[in-house]
């Protein structure tokens, strides 16, 4: 996705949010989430780390880190026996390892909270949260209350649902 297209989507989302429905502009859109890293690899992250989208939005995870391979993997019992951190009726996903410049796409249709991570870099807090729909959406499922299958550092790095809903997008530059 080009920088201009991303700005148009973000601008459209901002205008719509001001009018009271932050998800209308992103309905059935394609949104990119980048996998990033510093040149020496001491820091790695998803950008954005938090994102609000409408049901039916396609997410494209692209590895923009020239020095590492990454995954985008949901927390789910079907994937390495992890505790479920996506809506019960949603399909889990695992991108497998993406080399630099490779991409993976998934379309999210079930409203709720989706937490995901990079398999080799979870302990470095390479995690993200996607909010699909709003709490008043039919079938909405809020964030997981499980705290046993995820470290306190990773939990602390996840942006709150309220912050994501208020801003639409939380980038690493927005983190404290």
Buried (B, 14 or more C-beta within 10 A) or exposed (E): BEEEEEEEBBEBBBEBBEEEEBBBBBEEBBBBBBBBBEEEEEEBBBBBBBBBBBBBBBBBBBBBBEEBBBBBBBBBEEBEEBBBBBBEEBBBBBBEBBEBEBBBEBEBBBBBBBBBBBBBBBEBBBBBBBBBBBBEBEEBBEBBEBEEBBEEEBBEBBBEBEBBBEBBBBBEEEEE
